[in-house]
Amino acid sequence: MSLSTGQRLGPYEILSPLGAGGMGEVWKARDNKLNRDVAIKILPETFASDKDRLARFRREAQVLASLNHPHIAAIYGLEESGAMEALVLELVDGETLAERLARGPLPVEEALKIARQIAEALEAAHERGIVHRDLKPANVKLTADGNVKVLDFGLAKAMAGDVSSPDVSTSPTITAVATEAGIVVGSAAYMSPEQARGRSVDRRADIWAFGATLWEILTGRRLFEGDTVSDTLASVLRQEIDYAALPKDTPDGVLRLLRRCLERDLRSRLHDIADARLEIEESLKAPVRRVEPQAPASSGILRALRWAPWLIAAAALFSFFAVSRRRPGGTEDLVRLSVVFPEKLGPDWHAGEQEQVLAISPDGRRIAFSGKSGQERRIFLRDLSGENPEPVFGTEEGSNPFFSPDGEWLGFVAGDKLKKTAIRGGTPMTLASVPRCRGAVWCPDGTIVFASTVSTPLVRVSAAGGEARPLTSLDEAARERTHRWPEVVPEGNWVLFTVGTADKPGDYDDSRIDAVSLATGKRHSVYRGASLARYWPPDRLLLARRGEILSAPFDPKTATVRGLAAPVVQGVSGDARSGVAYFDVSRTGTLAYGVGLSTQGVTEIGWFDRTGRHEPTGIPPGLYSQISLSPDGQKLAYAEGPGGGARSDVWIADLAHSGYFQLTSTGRAMAPTWTVDGASVVFSTPNGDTVFRQRADGSAAAEVLWKSPYLVPVTMDSFSPDGSALLVTLNGLPTQADIFRIPLIGERVAQPFIATPRAEHEGMISPNGKWVAYSGEYETGAQIYVQPYPSLAGRWQISRNGGAGPRWSRDGKELFFVWNDQLFAVSIREEPTFSPGEPRPVFKIERPSSSEWNQTYDISPDGKRFIVLLRKEEANSQPRLDVVLNWAQHLAGSR
């Protein structure tokens, strides 16, 4: 139902339309009783017909009408006419702040005067317990006399449940699904992180929106943008804020205020908008302007003083093992130094286990590494002439760092994108899509060569961005499965890389190093028996093999090894499944490598109750990768070996009688899962060629259950309750990972079941066969979802802040998942409709660093105990980075 010019609504005469949006139509009207013009907001018809929402709205409107402030547009009343519900508002003449900003940014002083008035309005509302929830430039009016009026106070909450319009910059984003934690409301570009995640909000959400609005007033452009609502929300949750984009005459106090307002951590965010008003008033009285630092490139990378306490702790542990001194012959002794990481700052060795975690600049002055502070992951830069590592601006969730040939740029991967950022600071630039990077290198010709997934050849893209083009191709006749870990040899215009085959997909210690010409595309074999190569000018090749670095004489013009390789460093961390070794060497001969970061540590299997109390299983510690509990809870199938494609066999443990035996002996069995009747175990081969079924008592040989047409790893997920179908995850596809369904009755032809351009894995069918839970990596990162089985008609997000490893309780009344070493439980109700509860923590799980979350825990039939694959801590395993200076002098004799 709509209005028209000349129509009357109670005492109001409708004059003309003012606009329309997600909250309804707005009309200019004349109040003939009080002889004043007003704004009439007609609520959407679907809203007005919802009695519960309408009653809630009326209660909220009564509270909002109590606001009386010169910078808040007033609510005059409510009007009803048949099925029409209307809100009578103060009519504010003038343009909106959004309309003004469309012409460009405001001068700093004018911007601060507007911001001060907005802060005053928020302060008055917050004192009454009212949160705006949808603050943005479109909801701020500027009158001709310079006065500010904030519109629509609290209406986002009052109208919660309305549908957003497609304009992410102006329309309220209001989900249709309410949760106990709250309802997602607000405009996507100005929503606080907690709003974007659907959590309940308080006045700190307004403080975030105030910061985003102030940033836009000063810069003239929106802080968070995206092509869709999801893209915009993703930038709210992850995008680094470029404070360097602020005008140079922005006062220091205002810069400090913006940092406090735009803290994603609620505990660190500004708590009271009155403090913002006071800071702005102080800046208007005596502004202290920012002074741009005149310093070397490394000192201007970041402005991260808030990280100082734990960076100082890291510096305190930074020690020299030897002191440089001159020898009589003019040479120098070795200088060794070690960066030992305190608990709060360390290399991201859990997330980086199949990624390169460090790089050294060509001049040997800086080390970049993928690190974590708490749960926040990014790239850090350690200048060897300074004292502290610093987080690099814009590299949140970053990995696989690498330098440009001149050392002025840093490349990295974040959010499935290949990016670059200037060492001197600035906003990162996206260059290409990289679903699962396996190495990248910046070439002197201005291109970047990288491996985009786990099972693809090398591609290259211009360092300025553009279309990525193939550099190599997989030799199918030689059963090549992957090309990865590229390294450039500038003198001969070569790129070295690791070749993995389908015959030995996880045995990278026995893989081959090849060279490809950047000019012609021709390639040849360089060395067999190493997992990764690094070129050390002018004539040496460093090779990684089984935790040590070998040095071999090398001709860079022809890319050939000219003699025997000899070991030079031992104890270097890496990952046997992917072939990566955590080391790099500069053009000047400075070597950096990781120690204590290896992901192939000893594991153990234990029982836990719901309180987290631990009990042993009787299975001795070993190198285990996946576990699966039998349906009756009496036996455990587990994979012995590093997994991920390396040597692995299936063992069966009798938990009731403390015995265990080896079921397979081929070294090529992984990911065991019990059949529905508990009589047999299915497992896959590392290369994904075959899925086998074998009786769990070992009384018969394994039989082929399914032969895969894909040369990618396959993990077993779950059977349907009647045993008629098996879900498996295929990893390493061009779409990263997809869930396939194999029918076990009739022809066993696997079909994609849950498959999108993003990754989906671990499809777990519920005990009653009505639902499937899985982990999906979409816009908000890895989360747990549930869909009806097998129709997939509908989808519910179960986790809130990340999730992996879903598992159903045997009665189907609970769904479990893990995230950040924490086990969570979610209550499930199916009547009258599917209804998941809120995730609640159960206990901590020390996940093995060598395992993904799939098959690292299982649940007893009664739901009271959990059997868990655990990381077994080893003595003297504190992670560190070792750096060797003057290495060229030390190894001169080997050249």
Secondary structure, DSSP 4 states (H G I P E B T S, - for coil): ----TT-EETTEEEEEEEEEETTEEEEEEEETTTTEEEEEEEPPHHHHT-HHHHHHHHHHHHHHTT---TTBPPEEEEEEETTEEEEEEE---SEEHHHHHTT-PPPHHHHHHHHHHHHHHHHHHHHTT---S---GGGEEE-TTS-EEE--TTHHHHTTTPPPPS-TTTSB---S--BTTB---SBGGG--HHHHTT----HHHHHHHHHHHHHHHHHSS-SS--SSHHHHHHHHHHPPP-GGGS-TT-BHHHHHHHHHHT-SSTTTS---HHHHHHHHHHHHHS--B-------GGGGS---GGGHHHHHHHHHT-EESS---B-TTS-B--EEEEEEPPTTEEE-TTTTTTS--EEE-TTSSEEEEEEEETTEEEEEEEETTSS-EEEPTT-TT-EEEEE-TTSSEEEEEETTEEEEEETT----EEEEE-TT---EEE-TTSEEEEE-STT--EEEEETT----EES----TTTTEEEEEEEEEEGGGTEEEEEEEESSSTT-GGG-EEEEEETTT--EEEEEES-SEEEEETTTEEEEEETTEEEEEEEETTTTEE-S--EEEEE---EETTTTEESEEE-TTS-EEEEES--S---EEEEEEETT--EEE-SPPPB-EEEEEE-TTSSEEEEEES--TTSSBEEEEEETTTTEEEES--SSB-EEEEE-TTSSEEEEE-TTSSEEEEEETTS-S--EEEEE-SS-S-EEEEEE-TTSSEEEEEEEEETTEEEEEEEESSSS---EEEE--SSEEEEEEE-TTSSEEEEEEEETTEEEEEEEETTT----EE--SS--EEEEE-TTSSEEEEEETTEEEEEEEE-SSS-EE---EEEEE----TT--STTSEEE-TTSSEEEEEEE---TT---EEEEEESHHHHTGGG-
